[in-house]
Amino acid sequence: MDNISLFTVFTLSELKDKMSVKHTYFALSLLVYLLIIVVNLILIVTILLEKTLHEPMYIFLCNLCINGLFGTAGFYPKFLSDLISDSSFISRSGCFLQFFVIYTSVVCEFTTLTVMAYDRYVAICRPLDYHSIMTTRTVVYLLLFSWLLPAFSSSIAVLLTNRLSLCGSHIEKLYCDNWSIVKLSCETTFINNIYGLVLIIGYCSLVVFIISSYTKLIAACIKSTESKAKFTHTCMPHLLSLINFTLALLFDTMYVRYGLKDVPQSLRNFLALEFLIIPPLFNPFIYGLKLTEVRKRALRAVKVKVTDHFYSVKKR
């Protein structure tokens, strides 16, 4: 038993297709990843450079986009490399780093959406107190909360899983995740299970907070036409992002916990990757299209950049 846990390399599940098909997957995945980078960077740069957008709502949106880039960076480079090299090996340290980045990103998305729900609650239900509540210090604290809590909880998960003796090295997913590694354990995972339960209770409390915020928001909208317009304009993108992310996370949880053996492998792979594909693309588009200020300034920035490039080429 002493040598059981000395696995320095893990193997990930492979796409069981011909190399030509894998090259097609590579091209599509690269296109999606580049699109994620471009659309998120456009919103991030637009919000950072436009002083009129230096408001809590837009700052939290910028944080959401930064987190989207952070999380996808933990998956796409390795996945693209595996498709080209036809290899599914990953080092132990690389595996733990990957699940730390992806899990931190997942929780950060959730905490950021919670913070955004609080911001909309104050803006609509307590508009006269908004600027006195959402001060620069408060915004900084909320941003720290949205990052430090996920990083701390993921770090504890890494430490608890890293201490386990493992009886295998094959992970039944296209990327490393905590539960898949825990299932390889030769010893009891009681502490890991308790910690997982604590995390679930903690995240459920965030869900309760979000539901409570939106209950009060909807009640305020029923009483006021102005509040209803503000809800439709600023809360609908947030609500759509929340629903989309929750469904994506639910699919991944079902895949990890129950395996979905009766579901085709291609669909299982998509369900496992949905939260790494859809939300990072969905968030910038839905906010960019719905929030007028962001849309106008982003289009203006792109137009100016294209015009400058056109004149520089013409001069040559």
C-alpha positions as CSV (number, residue, x, y, z in Angstrom):
1,M,0.0,0.0,0.0
2,D,2.9,2.4,0.5
3,N,3.5,2.9,-3.2
4,I,-0.2,3.1,-4.2
5,S,-0.4,6.9,-4.0
6,L,2.9,7.6,-5.9
7,F,1.2,8.5,-9.2
8,T,3.1,11.3,-10.9
9,V,0.9,11.3,-14.0
10,F,-2.8,11.1,-14.7
11,T,-4.6,10.1,-17.9
12,L,-7.7,11.9,-19.0
13,S,-10.5,10.6,-21.2
14,E,-9.9,10.8,-24.9
15,L,-12.1,11.8,-27.8
16,K,-12.5,8.4,-29.5
17,D,-12.5,9.7,-33.1
18,K,-10.2,9.7,-36.1
19,M,-7.4,12.1,-36.2
20,S,-9.1,14.1,-39.0
21,V,-12.1,14.5,-36.8
22,K,-9.9,15.6,-33.9
23,H,-8.4,18.2,-36.1
24,T,-11.9,19.5,-36.8
25,Y,-12.5,19.6,-33.1
26,F,-9.3,21.5,-32.6
27,A,-10.2,24.1,-35.2
28,L,-13.6,24.6,-33.7
29,S,-12.3,24.7,-30.1
30,L,-9.6,27.2,-31.1
31,L,-12.2,29.4,-32.8
32,V,-14.4,29.3,-29.7
33,Y,-11.4,30.0,-27.4
34,L,-10.3,33.0,-29.5
35,L,-13.8,34.3,-29.6
36,I,-14.1,34.0,-25.8
37,I,-10.8,36.0,-25.5
38,V,-11.9,38.7,-28.0
39,V,-15.4,39.4,-26.7
40,N,-14.4,39.4,-23.1
41,L,-11.3,41.6,-23.7
42,I,-13.5,44.1,-25.6
43,L,-15.8,44.5,-22.6
44,I,-12.9,44.6,-20.1
45,V,-11.0,47.2,-22.1
46,T,-14.1,49.3,-22.8
47,I,-15.1,49.4,-19.1
48,L,-11.6,50.1,-17.9
49,L,-11.0,53.0,-20.4
50,E,-14.4,54.6,-20.3
51,K,-14.6,56.7,-17.1
52,T,-18.4,57.0,-17.4
53,L,-18.5,53.2,-16.9
54,H,-16.6,53.2,-13.6
55,E,-19.7,52.4,-11.7
56,P,-20.3,49.3,-9.5
57,M,-22.5,47.5,-12.0
58,Y,-20.0,47.8,-14.8
59,I,-17.0,47.0,-12.5
60,F,-18.7,43.8,-11.4
61,L,-19.4,43.0,-15.1
62,C,-15.7,43.6,-15.8
63,N,-14.8,41.2,-13.0
64,L,-17.2,38.6,-14.5
65,C,-15.4,38.8,-17.9
66,I,-11.9,38.6,-16.2
67,N,-13.1,35.5,-14.4
68,G,-14.3,34.0,-17.7
69,L,-10.8,34.4,-19.2
70,F,-9.2,33.0,-16.0
71,G,-11.4,29.8,-16.0
72,T,-11.1,29.0,-19.7
73,A,-7.3,29.5,-19.5
74,G,-7.3,26.5,-17.1
75,F,-9.0,24.3,-19.7
76,Y,-8.5,25.3,-23.4
77,P,-4.7,25.3,-23.7
78,K,-4.3,21.8,-22.3
79,F,-7.4,20.5,-24.3
80,L,-6.1,22.0,-27.6
81,S,-2.7,20.5,-26.9
82,D,-4.2,17.1,-26.3
83,L,-6.1,17.2,-29.6
84,I,-3.0,18.0,-31.6
85,S,-0.6,15.6,-29.9
86,D,-3.2,12.9,-29.5
87,S,-2.1,12.6,-25.9
88,S,-4.2,12.6,-22.7
89,F,-1.5,12.6,-20.0
90,I,-1.2,15.3,-17.4
91,S,1.2,15.6,-14.5
92,R,0.0,15.4,-11.0
93,S,0.8,19.0,-10.2
94,G,-0.7,20.1,-13.5
95,C,-3.9,18.2,-12.8
96,F,-4.3,19.8,-9.3
97,L,-3.5,23.2,-10.8
98,Q,-6.1,22.7,-13.5
99,F,-8.9,21.7,-11.1
100,F,-7.9,24.6,-8.8
101,V,-8.2,27.1,-11.6
102,I,-11.5,25.7,-13.0
103,Y,-13.1,25.3,-9.5
104,T,-11.9,28.8,-8.4
105,S,-13.4,30.2,-11.6
106,V,-16.7,28.3,-11.1
107,V,-17.1,29.6,-7.5
108,C,-16.0,33.1,-8.5
109,E,-18.7,33.2,-11.2
110,F,-21.2,32.3,-8.5
111,T,-20.0,34.8,-5.9
112,T,-19.7,37.6,-8.6
113,L,-23.3,36.9,-9.7
114,T,-24.3,37.1,-6.0
115,V,-22.5,40.4,-5.6
116,M,-24.3,41.7,-8.7
117,A,-27.6,40.7,-7.3
118,Y,-26.9,42.7,-4.2
119,D,-25.9,45.7,-6.3
120,R,-29.1,45.6,-8.2
121,Y,-31.1,45.2,-5.0
122,V,-29.6,48.3,-3.6
123,A,-30.0,50.2,-6.9
124,I,-33.7,49.4,-7.3
125,C,-35.0,48.9,-3.7
126,R,-32.9,51.6,-2.0
127,P,-32.0,54.1,-4.8
128,L,-31.6,57.1,-2.5
129,D,-29.0,55.3,-0.4
130,Y,-27.2,53.6,-3.4
131,H,-24.2,55.9,-3.5
132,S,-23.8,56.0,0.3
133,I,-23.9,52.1,0.4
134,M,-22.0,51.2,-2.8
135,T,-18.9,53.3,-2.0
136,T,-15.5,52.6,-3.4
137,R,-14.5,50.7,-0.3
138,T,-17.6,48.6,-0.4
139,V,-17.0,47.7,-4.1
140,V,-13.4,46.7,-3.2
141,Y,-14.6,44.5,-0.4
142,L,-17.2,42.8,-2.6
143,L,-14.5,42.2,-5.3
144,L,-12.2,40.7,-2.7
145,F,-15.1,38.5,-1.5
146,S,-15.8,37.3,-5.0
147,W,-12.2,36.1,-5.5
148,L,-10.8,35.3,-2.0
149,L,-13.6,33.0,-1.0
150,P,-13.4,30.8,-4.2
151,A,-9.5,30.7,-4.0
152,F,-9.6,29.8,-0.3
153,S,-12.3,27.0,-0.7
154,S,-10.5,25.6,-3.8
155,S,-7.1,25.6,-1.9
156,I,-8.6,23.6,1.0
157,A,-10.1,21.1,-1.5
158,V,-6.7,20.7,-3.2
159,L,-5.0,20.1,0.2
160,L,-7.6,17.6,1.3
161,T,-7.5,15.7,-2.0
162,N,-3.7,15.8,-2.3
163,R,-3.3,13.9,1.0
164,L,-5.3,10.9,-0.2
165,S,-3.7,7.6,-1.3
166,L,-4.9,6.8,-4.8
167,C,-5.5,3.4,-6.4
168,G,-5.7,4.6,-9.9
169,S,-4.7,7.4,-12.3
170,H,-7.4,7.5,-14.9
171,I,-9.8,10.4,-14.8
172,E,-13.1,9.9,-16.6
173,K,-13.3,13.4,-17.9
174,L,-11.6,15.6,-20.5
175,Y,-10.1,17.7,-17.7
176,C,-9.1,17.2,-14.0
177,D,-11.8,17.8,-11.4
178,N,-11.8,17.2,-7.7
179,W,-14.5,14.6,-7.4
180,S,-13.0,12.4,-10.2
181,I,-9.7,12.4,-8.2
182,V,-11.4,11.7,-4.9
183,K,-13.1,8.6,-6.5
184,L,-9.7,7.1,-7.1
185,S,-8.9,7.1,-3.4
186,C,-8.0,3.8,-1.7
187,E,-8.9,5.2,1.8
188,T,-11.9,6.8,3.4
189,T,-13.0,10.1,1.9
190,F,-15.1,11.1,4.9
191,I,-13.3,14.4,5.5
192,N,-13.6,15.3,1.8
193,N,-17.3,14.5,1.9
194,I,-17.9,16.6,5.0
195,Y,-16.0,19.5,3.4
196,G,-18.0,19.1,0.2
197,L,-21.2,19.2,2.3
198,V,-20.1,22.4,4.0
199,L,-19.4,24.0,0.6
200,I,-22.8,22.9,-0.7
201,I,-24.5,24.5,2.3
202,G,-22.4,27.7,1.8
203,Y,-23.3,27.9,-1.8
204,C,-27.0,27.2,-1.1
205,S,-26.9,30.2,1.3
206,L,-25.8,32.3,-1.6
207,V,-28.7,30.9,-3.7
208,V,-31.1,31.8,-0.9
209,F,-29.6,35.3,-0.8
210,I,-30.0,35.7,-4.6
211,I,-33.6,34.4,-4.5
212,S,-34.4,36.8,-1.6
213,S,-32.9,39.7,-3.5
214,Y,-34.9,39.0,-6.6
215,T,-38.1,38.5,-4.7
216,K,-37.7,42.0,-3.3
217,L,-36.7,43.4,-6.7
218,I,-39.8,41.9,-8.3
219,A,-42.0,43.3,-5.5
220,A,-40.5,46.7,-6.0
221,C,-41.0,46.5,-9.8
222,I,-44.7,45.7,-9.3
223,K,-45.1,48.9,-7.3
224,S,-43.1,51.3,-9.6
225,T,-43.0,51.7,-13.3
226,E,-39.5,53.3,-13.0
227,S,-38.2,50.3,-11.1
228,K,-39.8,47.9,-13.6
229,A,-37.9,49.7,-16.5
230,K,-34.6,49.6,-14.5
231,F,-35.2,45.9,-13.7
232,T,-35.7,45.0,-17.4
233,H,-32.7,47.1,-18.5
234,T,-30.1,46.0,-15.9
235,C,-31.4,42.9,-14.1
236,M,-32.5,40.7,-17.1
237,P,-28.9,40.2,-18.4
238,H,-27.9,39.2,-14.8
239,L,-30.8,36.9,-14.4
240,L,-30.2,35.2,-17.8
241,S,-26.5,34.8,-16.9
242,L,-27.5,33.3,-13.5
243,I,-29.9,30.8,-15.1
244,N,-27.5,29.8,-17.8
245,F,-24.6,29.3,-15.4
246,T,-26.8,27.3,-12.9
247,L,-28.0,25.0,-15.6
248,A,-24.5,24.5,-16.9
249,L,-23.3,23.7,-13.4
250,L,-26.2,21.3,-12.9
251,F,-25.3,19.4,-16.1
252,D,-21.7,19.1,-14.9
253,T,-22.7,17.9,-11.4
254,M,-25.0,15.2,-12.9
255,Y,-22.2,14.1,-15.2
256,V,-19.6,13.9,-12.4
257,R,-21.9,12.3,-9.7
258,Y,-24.0,9.9,-11.8
259,G,-21.9,9.3,-15.0
260,L,-25.0,9.4,-17.3
261,K,-23.9,6.0,-18.7
262,D,-27.0,5.8,-20.9
263,V,-26.3,9.1,-22.6
264,P,-24.1,9.1,-25.7
265,Q,-20.4,9.9,-25.1
266,S,-20.5,13.0,-27.3
267,L,-23.4,14.5,-25.3
268,R,-21.7,13.6,-22.0
269,N,-18.6,15.5,-23.1
270,F,-20.7,18.5,-24.0
271,L,-22.5,18.4,-20.7
272,A,-19.2,18.2,-18.9
273,L,-17.8,21.2,-20.9
274,E,-20.9,23.3,-21.1
275,F,-20.0,25.6,-18.2
276,L,-16.6,26.2,-19.8
277,I,-18.1,27.0,-23.3
278,I,-21.4,28.8,-22.9
279,P,-21.1,31.2,-20.0
280,P,-17.8,32.8,-21.1
281,L,-19.3,33.5,-24.5
282,F,-22.9,34.2,-23.3
283,N,-22.0,36.8,-20.6
284,P,-20.2,39.4,-22.9
285,F,-22.8,39.1,-25.6
286,I,-25.9,39.3,-23.4
287,Y,-24.5,42.2,-21.4
288,G,-23.0,43.9,-24.5
289,L,-26.3,43.7,-26.3
290,K,-28.6,44.6,-23.4
291,L,-26.7,47.3,-21.6
292,T,-26.9,50.3,-23.9
293,E,-23.9,52.2,-22.4
294,V,-21.6,49.2,-22.8
295,R,-22.8,48.5,-26.3
296,K,-22.4,52.1,-27.5
297,R,-18.9,52.5,-26.2
298,A,-17.7,49.1,-27.3
299,L,-18.9,49.7,-30.8
300,R,-17.4,53.1,-30.9
301,A,-14.0,51.8,-29.7
302,V,-14.1,49.1,-32.4
303,K,-15.1,51.6,-35.0
304,V,-12.3,54.0,-34.1
305,K,-9.7,51.1,-34.1
306,V,-10.9,49.9,-37.5
307,T,-10.8,53.5,-38.9
308,D,-7.3,54.2,-37.6
309,H,-6.1,50.9,-39.1
310,F,-7.7,51.8,-42.5
311,Y,-6.0,55.2,-42.6
312,S,-2.6,53.8,-41.6
313,V,-2.9,51.2,-44.4
314,K,-4.0,53.8,-46.9
315,K,-1.0,56.1,-46.0
316,R,1.4,53.3,-46.8
